[in-house]
Amino acid sequence: MLVQTTWSRVVELTARGLVKLLRDARGSCVSVRPVLLLNTVGLEYRPLLATEIAYILRLLTLNGFVSHILTRKQGRRRYRVYVFCREETQYTDGSLFNPENARLLWELAKNEPFERAVKEVSEIILEAEGEPP
């Protein structure tokens, strides 16, 4: 069954998966792919939804929330892994990464109640895109 997903729902799903991954992190970095976010929120893979989530991850990269991007190869396919770190690492992309933004994201995920953190991260995503929350 094909389910239509609105943009606000895609943003909320992405925020929910991201908060859960950051909240469950044991170290100081978390690797994220669209497929992993879909699995985290309990959805099966859908190409269009994964593409929309990848767009959101690129927005977060451009706004300094992503430490660096890894390119992995699986068979003939290449895919990107977005790495969210609390602080700068040796791999950090210095031109885009903003440690204050990264700390804000991690503090929201770790310290706020889950639903409030999801709402706040959703607002961050919408602001990154230039839409009012």
Rosetta constraint file for C-alpha pairs under 8 A:
AtomPair CA 5 CA 9 HARMONIC 6.16 0.50
AtomPair CA 5 CA 10 HARMONIC 6.61 0.50
AtomPair CA 5 CA 49 HARMONIC 8.00 0.50
AtomPair CA 6 CA 10 HARMONIC 6.36 0.50
AtomPair CA 7 CA 11 HARMONIC 6.22 0.50
AtomPair CA 8 CA 12 HARMONIC 6.13 0.50
AtomPair CA 9 CA 13 HARMONIC 6.04 0.50
AtomPair CA 10 CA 14 HARMONIC 6.11 0.50
AtomPair CA 10 CA 49 HARMONIC 7.36 0.50
AtomPair CA 10 CA 52 HARMONIC 7.27 0.50
AtomPair CA 10 CA 53 HARMONIC 7.06 0.50
AtomPair CA 11 CA 15 HARMONIC 6.09 0.50
AtomPair CA 11 CA 53 HARMONIC 7.78 0.50
AtomPair CA 11 CA 56 HARMONIC 7.58 0.50
AtomPair CA 11 CA 122 HARMONIC 5.90 0.50
AtomPair CA 11 CA 125 HARMONIC 6.99 0.50
AtomPair CA 11 CA 126 HARMONIC 7.68 0.50
AtomPair CA 12 CA 16 HARMONIC 5.98 0.50
AtomPair CA 12 CA 118 HARMONIC 7.01 0.50
AtomPair CA 12 CA 119 HARMONIC 7.52 0.50
AtomPair CA 12 CA 122 HARMONIC 5.72 0.50
AtomPair CA 13 CA 17 HARMONIC 6.16 0.50
AtomPair CA 13 CA 38 HARMONIC 7.92 0.50
AtomPair CA 13 CA 41 HARMONIC 6.92 0.50
AtomPair CA 14 CA 18 HARMONIC 6.03 0.50
AtomPair CA 14 CA 37 HARMONIC 6.59 0.50
AtomPair CA 14 CA 38 HARMONIC 7.99 0.50
AtomPair CA 14 CA 53 HARMONIC 6.40 0.50
AtomPair CA 14 CA 56 HARMONIC 7.80 0.50
AtomPair CA 14 CA 122 HARMONIC 7.95 0.50
AtomPair CA 15 CA 19 HARMONIC 5.99 0.50
AtomPair CA 15 CA 118 HARMONIC 5.38 0.50
AtomPair CA 15 CA 119 HARMONIC 7.68 0.50
AtomPair CA 15 CA 121 HARMONIC 5.54 0.50
AtomPair CA 15 CA 122 HARMONIC 5.46 0.50
AtomPair CA 15 CA 125 HARMONIC 7.97 0.50
AtomPair CA 16 CA 20 HARMONIC 6.20 0.50
AtomPair CA 16 CA 41 HARMONIC 7.03 0.50
AtomPair CA 16 CA 118 HARMONIC 5.30 0.50
AtomPair CA 17 CA 21 HARMONIC 6.16 0.50
AtomPair CA 17 CA 37 HARMONIC 5.08 0.50
AtomPair CA 17 CA 38 HARMONIC 7.30 0.50
AtomPair CA 17 CA 40 HARMONIC 5.55 0.50
AtomPair CA 17 CA 41 HARMONIC 5.57 0.50
AtomPair CA 18 CA 22 HARMONIC 6.10 0.50
AtomPair CA 18 CA 37 HARMONIC 6.84 0.50
AtomPair CA 19 CA 23 HARMONIC 5.83 0.50
AtomPair CA 19 CA 109 HARMONIC 5.01 0.50
AtomPair CA 19 CA 114 HARMONIC 7.56 0.50
AtomPair CA 19 CA 117 HARMONIC 6.89 0.50
AtomPair CA 19 CA 118 HARMONIC 6.38 0.50
AtomPair CA 19 CA 121 HARMONIC 7.75 0.50
AtomPair CA 20 CA 24 HARMONIC 6.09 0.50
AtomPair CA 20 CA 40 HARMONIC 7.54 0.50
AtomPair CA 20 CA 109 HARMONIC 7.47 0.50
AtomPair CA 21 CA 25 HARMONIC 6.11 0.50
AtomPair CA 21 CA 30 HARMONIC 7.21 0.50
AtomPair CA 21 CA 40 HARMONIC 7.65 0.50
AtomPair CA 22 CA 30 HARMONIC 6.71 0.50
AtomPair CA 22 CA 106 HARMONIC 6.54 0.50
AtomPair CA 22 CA 109 HARMONIC 6.05 0.50
AtomPair CA 22 CA 110 HARMONIC 7.10 0.50
AtomPair CA 23 CA 106 HARMONIC 7.90 0.50
AtomPair CA 23 CA 109 HARMONIC 5.46 0.50
AtomPair CA 23 CA 110 HARMONIC 5.10 0.50
AtomPair CA 25 CA 29 HARMONIC 7.45 0.50
AtomPair CA 25 CA 30 HARMONIC 6.63 0.50
AtomPair CA 28 CA 85 HARMONIC 5.64 0.50
AtomPair CA 28 CA 86 HARMONIC 5.67 0.50
AtomPair CA 28 CA 87 HARMONIC 7.54 0.50
AtomPair CA 29 CA 83 HARMONIC 6.55 0.50
AtomPair CA 29 CA 84 HARMONIC 5.44 0.50
AtomPair CA 29 CA 85 HARMONIC 4.10 0.50
AtomPair CA 29 CA 86 HARMONIC 6.55 0.50
AtomPair CA 30 CA 83 HARMONIC 5.59 0.50
AtomPair CA 30 CA 84 HARMONIC 5.19 0.50
AtomPair CA 30 CA 85 HARMONIC 6.46 0.50
AtomPair CA 31 CA 81 HARMONIC 6.16 0.50
AtomPair CA 31 CA 82 HARMONIC 5.68 0.50
AtomPair CA 31 CA 83 HARMONIC 4.43 0.50
AtomPair CA 31 CA 84 HARMONIC 6.40 0.50
AtomPair CA 32 CA 36 HARMONIC 6.34 0.50
AtomPair CA 32 CA 37 HARMONIC 6.98 0.50
AtomPair CA 32 CA 81 HARMONIC 5.65 0.50
AtomPair CA 32 CA 82 HARMONIC 5.07 0.50
AtomPair CA 32 CA 83 HARMONIC 6.13 0.50
AtomPair CA 32 CA 84 HARMONIC 7.64 0.50
AtomPair CA 33 CA 37 HARMONIC 6.42 0.50
AtomPair CA 33 CA 54 HARMONIC 7.61 0.50
AtomPair CA 33 CA 80 HARMONIC 6.94 0.50
AtomPair CA 33 CA 81 HARMONIC 5.30 0.50
AtomPair CA 33 CA 82 HARMONIC 6.36 0.50
AtomPair CA 34 CA 38 HARMONIC 6.30 0.50
AtomPair CA 34 CA 50 HARMONIC 5.22 0.50
AtomPair CA 34 CA 51 HARMONIC 7.59 0.50
AtomPair CA 34 CA 53 HARMONIC 5.66 0.50
AtomPair CA 34 CA 54 HARMONIC 5.80 0.50
AtomPair CA 35 CA 39 HARMONIC 6.23 0.50
AtomPair CA 35 CA 45 HARMONIC 6.38 0.50
AtomPair CA 35 CA 50 HARMONIC 6.45 0.50
AtomPair CA 36 CA 40 HARMONIC 6.01 0.50
AtomPair CA 37 CA 41 HARMONIC 6.41 0.50
AtomPair CA 38 CA 42 HARMONIC 6.25 0.50
AtomPair CA 38 CA 43 HARMONIC 5.11 0.50
AtomPair CA 38 CA 44 HARMONIC 6.47 0.50
AtomPair CA 38 CA 45 HARMONIC 6.57 0.50
AtomPair CA 38 CA 50 HARMONIC 7.57 0.50
AtomPair CA 39 CA 43 HARMONIC 5.53 0.50
AtomPair CA 39 CA 44 HARMONIC 6.52 0.50
AtomPair CA 39 CA 45 HARMONIC 7.71 0.50
AtomPair CA 45 CA 49 HARMONIC 7.82 0.50
AtomPair CA 45 CA 50 HARMONIC 7.11 0.50
AtomPair CA 46 CA 50 HARMONIC 6.11 0.50
AtomPair CA 47 CA 51 HARMONIC 6.14 0.50
AtomPair CA 48 CA 52 HARMONIC 6.34 0.50
AtomPair CA 49 CA 53 HARMONIC 6.24 0.50
AtomPair CA 50 CA 54 HARMONIC 6.12 0.50
AtomPair CA 51 CA 55 HARMONIC 6.27 0.50
AtomPair CA 52 CA 56 HARMONIC 6.46 0.50
AtomPair CA 53 CA 57 HARMONIC 6.27 0.50
AtomPair CA 54 CA 58 HARMONIC 6.22 0.50
AtomPair CA 55 CA 59 HARMONIC 6.31 0.50
AtomPair CA 56 CA 60 HARMONIC 6.29 0.50
AtomPair CA 56 CA 125 HARMONIC 7.06 0.50
AtomPair CA 57 CA 61 HARMONIC 6.19 0.50
AtomPair CA 57 CA 82 HARMONIC 7.22 0.50
AtomPair CA 58 CA 62 HARMONIC 6.23 0.50
AtomPair CA 59 CA 63 HARMONIC 6.29 0.50
AtomPair CA 59 CA 125 HARMONIC 7.50 0.50
AtomPair CA 59 CA 128 HARMONIC 6.20 0.50
AtomPair CA 59 CA 129 HARMONIC 6.69 0.50
AtomPair CA 60 CA 64 HARMONIC 6.38 0.50
AtomPair CA 60 CA 65 HARMONIC 5.33 0.50
AtomPair CA 60 CA 66 HARMONIC 6.32 0.50
AtomPair CA 60 CA 125 HARMONIC 7.01 0.50
AtomPair CA 60 CA 128 HARMONIC 6.87 0.50
AtomPair CA 61 CA 65 HARMONIC 5.61 0.50
AtomPair CA 61 CA 66 HARMONIC 4.73 0.50
AtomPair CA 61 CA 67 HARMONIC 7.68 0.50
AtomPair CA 61 CA 68 HARMONIC 7.96 0.50
AtomPair CA 61 CA 96 HARMONIC 7.05 0.50
AtomPair CA 61 CA 97 HARMONIC 7.47 0.50
AtomPair CA 62 CA 96 HARMONIC 6.25 0.50
AtomPair CA 63 CA 96 HARMONIC 7.11 0.50
AtomPair CA 63 CA 97 HARMONIC 7.72 0.50
AtomPair CA 63 CA 98 HARMONIC 7.72 0.50
AtomPair CA 63 CA 128 HARMONIC 6.53 0.50
AtomPair CA 64 CA 96 HARMONIC 5.16 0.50
AtomPair CA 64 CA 97 HARMONIC 4.17 0.50
AtomPair CA 64 CA 98 HARMONIC 4.48 0.50
AtomPair CA 64 CA 99 HARMONIC 7.54 0.50
AtomPair CA 64 CA 101 HARMONIC 6.30 0.50
AtomPair CA 64 CA 102 HARMONIC 7.13 0.50
AtomPair CA 65 CA 84 HARMONIC 6.77 0.50
AtomPair CA 65 CA 97 HARMONIC 6.26 0.50
AtomPair CA 65 CA 98 HARMONIC 6.36 0.50
AtomPair CA 65 CA 99 HARMONIC 7.65 0.50
AtomPair CA 65 CA 101 HARMONIC 5.53 0.50
AtomPair CA 65 CA 102 HARMONIC 4.82 0.50
AtomPair CA 65 CA 105 HARMONIC 7.42 0.50
AtomPair CA 66 CA 82 HARMONIC 6.52 0.50
AtomPair CA 66 CA 83 HARMONIC 5.79 0.50
AtomPair CA 66 CA 84 HARMONIC 4.78 0.50
AtomPair CA 66 CA 85 HARMONIC 6.99 0.50
AtomPair CA 66 CA 97 HARMONIC 6.17 0.50
AtomPair CA 66 CA 102 HARMONIC 7.17 0.50
AtomPair CA 67 CA 82 HARMONIC 7.81 0.50
AtomPair CA 67 CA 83 HARMONIC 5.67 0.50
AtomPair CA 67 CA 84 HARMONIC 5.34 0.50
AtomPair CA 67 CA 85 HARMONIC 5.57 0.50
AtomPair CA 67 CA 88 HARMONIC 6.97 0.50
AtomPair CA 67 CA 89 HARMONIC 7.82 0.50
AtomPair CA 67 CA 91 HARMONIC 7.72 0.50
AtomPair CA 67 CA 92 HARMONIC 5.05 0.50
AtomPair CA 67 CA 93 HARMONIC 6.13 0.50
AtomPair CA 67 CA 96 HARMONIC 7.95 0.50
AtomPair CA 67 CA 97 HARMONIC 5.36 0.50
AtomPair CA 67 CA 98 HARMONIC 7.98 0.50
AtomPair CA 67 CA 102 HARMONIC 7.93 0.50
AtomPair CA 68 CA 82 HARMONIC 6.36 0.50
AtomPair CA 68 CA 83 HARMONIC 5.43 0.50
AtomPair CA 68 CA 84 HARMONIC 7.36 0.50
AtomPair CA 68 CA 91 HARMONIC 6.56 0.50
AtomPair CA 68 CA 92 HARMONIC 5.21 0.50
AtomPair CA 68 CA 93 HARMONIC 5.35 0.50
AtomPair CA 68 CA 97 HARMONIC 7.58 0.50
AtomPair CA 69 CA 80 HARMONIC 6.49 0.50
AtomPair CA 69 CA 81 HARMONIC 5.59 0.50
AtomPair CA 69 CA 82 HARMONIC 4.71 0.50
AtomPair CA 69 CA 83 HARMONIC 5.92 0.50
AtomPair CA 70 CA 80 HARMONIC 5.71 0.50
AtomPair CA 70 CA 81 HARMONIC 5.01 0.50
AtomPair CA 70 CA 82 HARMONIC 6.55 0.50
AtomPair CA 70 CA 83 HARMONIC 7.52 0.50
AtomPair CA 71 CA 78 HARMONIC 6.72 0.50
AtomPair CA 71 CA 79 HARMONIC 5.77 0.50
AtomPair CA 71 CA 80 HARMONIC 4.70 0.50
AtomPair CA 71 CA 81 HARMONIC 6.24 0.50
AtomPair CA 72 CA 78 HARMONIC 5.60 0.50
AtomPair CA 72 CA 79 HARMONIC 5.44 0.50
AtomPair CA 72 CA 80 HARMONIC 6.26 0.50
AtomPair CA 72 CA 81 HARMONIC 7.24 0.50
AtomPair CA 73 CA 77 HARMONIC 5.74 0.50
AtomPair CA 73 CA 78 HARMONIC 4.39 0.50
AtomPair CA 73 CA 79 HARMONIC 6.40 0.50
AtomPair CA 74 CA 78 HARMONIC 6.20 0.50
AtomPair CA 74 CA 79 HARMONIC 7.86 0.50
AtomPair CA 84 CA 102 HARMONIC 7.32 0.50
AtomPair CA 85 CA 89 HARMONIC 7.76 0.50
AtomPair CA 85 CA 102 HARMONIC 6.72 0.50
AtomPair CA 86 CA 99 HARMONIC 6.97 0.50
AtomPair CA 86 CA 102 HARMONIC 5.50 0.50
AtomPair CA 86 CA 103 HARMONIC 5.34 0.50
AtomPair CA 86 CA 106 HARMONIC 6.52 0.50
AtomPair CA 87 CA 99 HARMONIC 5.81 0.50
AtomPair CA 87 CA 102 HARMONIC 7.23 0.50
AtomPair CA 87 CA 103 HARMONIC 7.28 0.50
AtomPair CA 88 CA 92 HARMONIC 5.71 0.50
AtomPair CA 88 CA 97 HARMONIC 7.98 0.50
AtomPair CA 88 CA 99 HARMONIC 6.73 0.50
AtomPair CA 92 CA 97 HARMONIC 6.90 0.50
AtomPair CA 93 CA 97 HARMONIC 5.82 0.50
AtomPair CA 97 CA 102 HARMONIC 7.96 0.50
AtomPair CA 98 CA 102 HARMONIC 6.37 0.50
AtomPair CA 99 CA 103 HARMONIC 6.06 0.50
AtomPair CA 100 CA 104 HARMONIC 6.14 0.50
AtomPair CA 101 CA 105 HARMONIC 6.28 0.50
AtomPair CA 102 CA 106 HARMONIC 6.27 0.50
AtomPair CA 103 CA 107 HARMONIC 5.94 0.50
AtomPair CA 104 CA 108 HARMONIC 6.12 0.50
AtomPair CA 105 CA 109 HARMONIC 6.29 0.50
AtomPair CA 105 CA 121 HARMONIC 7.27 0.50
AtomPair CA 106 CA 110 HARMONIC 6.02 0.50
AtomPair CA 107 CA 111 HARMONIC 5.58 0.50
AtomPair CA 107 CA 112 HARMONIC 7.54 0.50
AtomPair CA 108 CA 112 HARMONIC 5.36 0.50
AtomPair CA 108 CA 117 HARMONIC 5.46 0.50
AtomPair CA 108 CA 120 HARMONIC 7.54 0.50
AtomPair CA 108 CA 121 HARMONIC 7.74 0.50
AtomPair CA 109 CA 114 HARMONIC 7.26 0.50
AtomPair CA 109 CA 117 HARMONIC 5.63 0.50
AtomPair CA 109 CA 118 HARMONIC 7.87 0.50
AtomPair CA 112 CA 116 HARMONIC 6.35 0.50
AtomPair CA 112 CA 117 HARMONIC 5.49 0.50
AtomPair CA 113 CA 117 HARMONIC 6.08 0.50
AtomPair CA 114 CA 118 HARMONIC 6.25 0.50
AtomPair CA 115 CA 119 HARMONIC 6.27 0.50
AtomPair CA 116 CA 120 HARMONIC 6.19 0.50
AtomPair CA 117 CA 121 HARMONIC 6.07 0.50
AtomPair CA 118 CA 122 HARMONIC 6.04 0.50
AtomPair CA 119 CA 123 HARMONIC 6.31 0.50
AtomPair CA 120 CA 124 HARMONIC 6.32 0.50
AtomPair CA 121 CA 125 HARMONIC 6.27 0.50
AtomPair CA 122 CA 126 HARMONIC 6.28 0.50
AtomPair CA 122 CA 133 HARMONIC 7.90 0.50
AtomPair CA 123 CA 127 HARMONIC 6.08 0.50
AtomPair CA 123 CA 133 HARMONIC 5.15 0.50
AtomPair CA 124 CA 128 HARMONIC 6.11 0.50
AtomPair CA 125 CA 129 HARMONIC 6.39 0.50
AtomPair CA 126 CA 130 HARMONIC 6.29 0.50
AtomPair CA 126 CA 131 HARMONIC 5.26 0.50
AtomPair CA 126 CA 132 HARMONIC 6.49 0.50
AtomPair CA 126 CA 133 HARMONIC 5.70 0.50
AtomPair CA 127 CA 131 HARMONIC 5.53 0.50
AtomPair CA 127 CA 132 HARMONIC 6.19 0.50
AtomPair CA 127 CA 133 HARMONIC 6.60 0.50
